[in-house]
Structure formats: C-alpha cells, structure tokens
Amino acid sequence: MFKSIAPCLFSFDLEWIPDPLSAKILHGVEIGDARSDEEAMKRLWREAGATEELPQPYLKTVLCRIVSVGGIFREVVDGKPKLKLVSLPNDPFDEEKAKEKSILSNLLKAIGTRKPQLVGYNSHNADVPIIVQRAIVNGLLSQGMAERPDKPWEGVDYFSQSSDYNVDMAPILGKYAMTPKLHEIATLSGIPGKVDTDGGSVPNLWLQGKLKEIVDYNEFDAMTTHLLWARIAHFGGLLNEVEYALEQESVRELMLSEIANGKSHFARYIEEWDRLQKLIGEC
C-alpha cells in the first residue's frame, strides 16, 4: 500500500505495438507498408513462441514501440483536485508528433521537470521499464527522470520498489496468479474497464492507420487508472469520504469538459460508468 499522495501526481497508461523496425534489425524482414509491417509483427510473435492457441504472446518490451501515452495530471488547488488530461501524441494526425521519439521526449520532459508521483497498473514491470528501454533505443536523455537521491526518502526515486513516487497498483491488489486484471478489479468496483476494445486490438488499429482510435482507448484507460487509484487511496485512508466523492466528481467534470471540446468518445465512458454504478447500487 502506498503511504502518501504527492502534491503533483500523474496516473498514466501506455499503449505499444510489436515494433516492425525491431523485426527488420534483428531478423532482416522487410517493412514499410501495412502488409509487410504485419508480417514483421508476426515474426516477432513467432520468435516469442506463438502458437495457434496463443498467436500473440507477450513480447519483451524492448521489442515494442510506444504509440500512445494517456494520463491524468493531478494537482490540489485551494483544497480541490485540479485534473488535466494528457495525451501523446496530442495530434494523432501529425506524423512528426506521432513518432515514438517525439512521444517519449515530451513524456520524459514532463516527468523530469515536474517530478510527479507516478501511478500505474503493472508499471513496475512494464510501463516504466519500456519508457527507459525505448528511450535508450531512441538515444534520448532522461531529462531528469533517471535522477536518484542517495537515500529513497531524500527525494523522488522512480526506480526503488519502496518509493512512493512510483505507485504500482497491481502488486498492491494481489500476487502472482491472484493479481486481478485492471479490467476485472475496475469493473467490479463500478469503474469502466475495457470499453468497446482492448489492448490486443491495438496492433491491428495501428496497421489500419487508426492512431486516433488508439489514443481514445488509451484515454479511457487513463481515466480508469485514476479512478481505481482514488478508490485504493480511499481504502487506505488517504482520501476520506468527502475527498473521494470530490475526486470522482472532478474526473466526471474533466470528461464533460473534454466532450465540450470535441472528445465525444468520453460520452461512452460516462454511459458505462453510470451503468456500472447502478449495478453496484443494486447489490
């Protein structure tokens, strides 16, 4: 269980795909169009032990390309949480902004400059390592994210398992086979899990040029991650009843604001949230 809530917090989620360029470099396959990129992905899966029953086994994160980052940036202003949606790329139709190097540069700059408390799901084993690995692959500076204090309690440390600055909710909720999936624990708690799509669909969406749909889906997961964090913080006594209700209200207000600015997909999230809340209320 985490012990504190930092004044600056970032609940985040990443989406990645098997990197066709990794397949070209390591296995000499051709890439460059949707068909050859798909074959490159399949080659990476075959090398990882793909079977008919499991055609898309989990790949080492270093072999994957980050295509989207979604997060909720949280600060407390005048006693009320102030939330901001962060999406990278912020324009999925801009080819330069959609490049992994650009996505990572912006993410590292934001983390290194603001030093927020990171909140994720399986972030110790997956999200933070892939950020580091792919930043190294792309030849980037950490821009402060890699800085470590002499002792964990003397400052921000994203690489210590005991640091409250890298909150991974997965091991808080279970160990090994008893660790729930984000979709499972969220949905049973009245929070939307996977809405309309799931992570397994991301490679196909990317091959079809549907990056906006990936970003939309990623934003859903960011909302879910933050709402689950608030529920766990409430369980741990870090948010009282009033504060927990206010946090949920702030998330809803954020989505309504985003809908007003053209992000109509959040209406589907709110609809599912209301449906689940009604189910929970009937129990």
C-alpha positions in Angstrom: 0.0 0.0 0.0 1.3 3.4 -0.8 1.7 5.8 2.2 1.1 9.2 0.8 -0.4 11.4 -2.0 2.1 13.8 -3.5 1.0 17.3 -4.4 1.7 16.5 -8.0 0.5 13.2 -9.3 0.3 11.5 -12.7 -1.9 8.5 -13.3 -0.9 7.1 -16.6 -1.1 4.2 -19.1 0.8 3.4 -22.3 -0.1 1.6 -25.5 2.6 -0.2 -27.5 2.8 -2.5 -30.5 5.4 -5.0 -31.7 7.9 -2.8 -33.4 8.3 -3.6 -37.1 11.8 -2.0 -37.1 12.9 -4.4 -34.4 12.0 -7.3 -36.6 13.9 -5.7 -39.5 17.0 -5.1 -37.4 17.0 -8.4 -35.6 15.6 -10.8 -38.3 16.1 -9.0 -41.6 12.4 -8.8 -42.6 11.0 -6.2 -45.0 8.9 -3.4 -43.6 7.3 -0.2 -44.9 3.7 -0.9 -45.7 0.8 -2.3 -43.7 1.2 -5.8 -45.1 4.9 -6.1 -44.5 4.6 -4.5 -41.1 2.0 -7.1 -40.1 4.3 -9.9 -41.2 7.1 -8.2 -39.2 4.9 -8.3 -36.1 4.0 -11.9 -36.7 7.8 -12.7 -36.9 8.4 -11.2 -33.5 5.5 -13.1 -32.1 6.8 -16.4 -33.6 10.2 -15.8 -32.1 8.4 -15.4 -28.8 6.8 -18.8 -29.1 3.4 -18.0 -30.8 1.1 -21.0 -31.1 -2.3 -21.5 -32.7 -3.9 -21.1 -29.3 -1.8 -18.1 -28.4 -0.9 -16.2 -31.6 0.2 -13.0 -29.9 2.4 -14.0 -26.9 3.7 -11.2 -24.6 6.8 -9.7 -26.1 9.8 -8.3 -24.3 9.0 -4.6 -24.1 12.3 -3.6 -25.7 11.0 -5.1 -28.9 7.9 -2.9 -28.9 7.2 0.6 -29.9 5.2 3.1 -27.8 2.4 4.6 -29.8 0.4 6.4 -27.2 0.5 7.8 -23.7 -2.6 8.7 -21.8 -2.6 10.2 -18.3 -4.4 12.4 -15.7 -2.2 15.1 -14.2 -3.4 16.0 -10.7 -2.6 19.0 -8.5 -4.5 20.2 -5.5 -5.6 23.9 -5.8 -7.5 25.6 -2.9 -8.3 22.2 -1.4 -9.8 20.8 -4.6 -8.1 18.4 -7.0 -7.4 20.0 -10.4 -7.2 17.4 -13.1 -5.8 17.7 -16.6 -5.9 15.1 -19.4 -2.6 14.4 -21.0 -2.5 12.6 -24.4 0.6 11.9 -26.5 0.6 12.4 -29.4 -1.7 15.4 -28.8 -2.4 15.4 -32.5 -2.6 11.8 -33.8 -2.8 13.1 -37.4 0.6 14.8 -37.2 3.3 12.3 -38.4 6.1 14.0 -36.5 4.2 14.2 -33.2 3.2 10.5 -33.6 6.8 9.3 -33.8 7.9 7.3 -30.8 10.9 9.6 -30.2 8.6 12.7 -30.1 6.2 10.9 -27.7 9.0 9.9 -25.4 10.8 13.2 -25.5 7.6 15.0 -24.4 6.8 12.4 -21.7 10.4 12.5 -20.2 10.5 16.3 -20.2 7.1 16.4 -18.3 8.2 13.8 -15.8 11.7 15.1 -15.3 10.6 18.7 -14.9 7.5 18.3 -12.7 8.7 15.1 -10.9 5.1 13.9 -10.2 4.2 10.8 -8.3 3.6 8.2 -11.0 0.6 5.9 -10.7 0.1 2.9 -13.0 -1.0 -0.7 -13.2 1.8 -3.1 -13.6 4.0 -0.1 -14.1 7.0 -1.5 -12.1 7.3 -4.5 -14.5 6.1 -3.0 -17.8 5.4 0.8 -18.2 8.4 2.3 -16.5 10.8 -0.3 -18.0 9.5 0.2 -21.5 9.9 4.0 -21.1 13.5 3.5 -20.1 14.3 0.9 -22.7 12.7 2.7 -25.7 14.3 6.0 -24.6 17.7 4.3 -24.7 16.9 2.7 -28.1 15.9 6.2 -29.4 19.1 7.8 -27.9 17.2 10.2 -25.6 18.2 11.9 -22.4 16.1 11.1 -19.3 15.7 14.9 -18.7 15.7 14.2 -15.0 13.5 11.1 -14.7 16.6 9.0 -14.1 17.9 11.1 -11.2 18.1 9.2 -7.9 18.6 10.5 -4.4 21.3 9.0 -2.2 18.5 7.6 0.0 14.9 6.9 -1.1 13.4 9.1 1.5 15.5 12.1 0.4 13.8 12.8 -2.9 12.0 11.5 -5.9 13.0 8.0 -7.0 11.2 6.2 -9.8 13.4 3.1 -9.6 13.0 2.0 -6.0 10.3 -0.6 -5.2 9.9 1.1 -1.8 9.4 4.6 -3.2 6.0 6.2 -3.1 6.9 8.0 -6.3 6.2 5.0 -8.5 2.9 3.6 -7.3 2.1 0.3 -9.0 -1.4 -0.8 -8.0 -1.1 -4.3 -9.4 1.1 -5.8 -6.6 -0.9 -3.8 -4.0 -4.0 -5.8 -5.1 -2.6 -9.3 -5.5 0.4 -11.5 -6.1 1.1 -13.8 -9.0 -2.0 -15.7 -10.2 -4.2 -13.8 -7.7 -3.3 -10.4 -9.3 -6.5 -9.1 -10.9 -6.5 -7.6 -14.4 -7.2 -3.9 -14.4 -10.5 -4.6 -16.2 -11.6 -7.1 -13.6 -10.9 -5.0 -10.4 -12.1 -1.8 -12.0 -15.4 -3.2 -13.4 -16.2 -5.0 -10.2 -15.7 -1.7 -8.4 -18.1 0.2 -10.6 -15.4 1.7 -12.8 -15.4 1.1 -16.6 -12.6 -1.3 -17.6 -12.3 -2.1 -21.3 -14.9 -0.1 -23.2 -15.5 -1.3 -26.8 -11.9 -2.5 -27.4 -8.9 -3.9 -25.6 -5.1 -3.8 -25.7 -5.0 -6.9 -28.1 -6.7 -4.8 -30.8 -4.0 -2.0 -30.7 -1.6 -3.6 -33.3 -4.5 -4.0 -35.8 -5.7 -0.5 -35.3 -2.2 0.8 -35.8 -1.8 -1.2 -39.0 -5.1 0.3 -40.3 -3.8 3.8 -39.6 -6.3 4.3 -36.8 -4.0 6.1 -34.3 -6.8 8.4 -33.1 -8.8 5.3 -32.0 -5.8 4.1 -30.1 -5.4 7.4 -28.3 -9.1 7.5 -27.5 -8.8 4.0 -26.0 -5.7 5.0 -24.1 -7.5 7.9 -22.6 -10.2 5.6 -21.3 -7.5 3.5 -19.6 -6.1 6.7 -18.1 -9.4 7.6 -16.6 -9.8 4.0 -15.3 -6.4 4.0 -13.7 -7.0 7.3 -11.9 -10.4 6.3 -10.6 -9.0 3.0 -9.3 -6.2 4.9 -7.7 -8.7 7.1 -5.9 -10.6 4.1 -4.7 -7.5 2.5 -3.3 -6.4 5.8 -1.7 -9.9 5.9 -0.1 -9.5 2.3 1.2 -6.1 3.2 2.7 -7.5 6.3 4.5 -5.6 8.8 2.3 -8.9 10.2 0.9 -11.9 10.5 3.3 -15.5 10.1 2.1 -15.9 13.7 1.1 -12.5 13.8 -0.7 -13.2 10.5 -2.5 -16.5 11.8 -3.7 -14.9 15.1 -4.8 -12.2 13.1 -6.7 -14.8 11.2 -8.7 -16.7 14.4 -9.3 -13.5 16.0 -10.7 -13.0 13.1 -13.1 -16.5 13.5 -14.4 -16.1 17.2 -14.8 -12.9 16.7 -16.7 -14.6 14.3 -19.1 -17.6 16.7 -19.6 -15.1 19.4 -20.3 -13.3 17.2 -22.9 -16.6 16.4 -24.5 -17.4 20.1 -24.9 -14.0 20.4 -26.6 -14.8 17.8 -29.1 -13.8 14.5 -27.5 -17.2 12.9 -27.9 -15.9 9.4 -27.1 -16.0 10.2 -23.4 -19.8 10.2 -23.5 -19.5 6.4 -24.0 -17.3 6.1 -20.9 -19.7 8.1 -18.8 -22.6 6.0 -20.0 -20.7 2.8 -19.0 -19.7 4.4 -15.7 -23.3 5.2 -14.9 -24.5 1.7 -15.9 -21.9 0.1 -13.6 -22.7 2.4 -10.7 -26.3 1.5 -11.0 -25.4 -2.2 -10.9 -23.2 -1.7 -7.8 -26.1 0.3 -6.2 -28.5 -2.6 -6.7 -26.3 -5.1 -4.8 
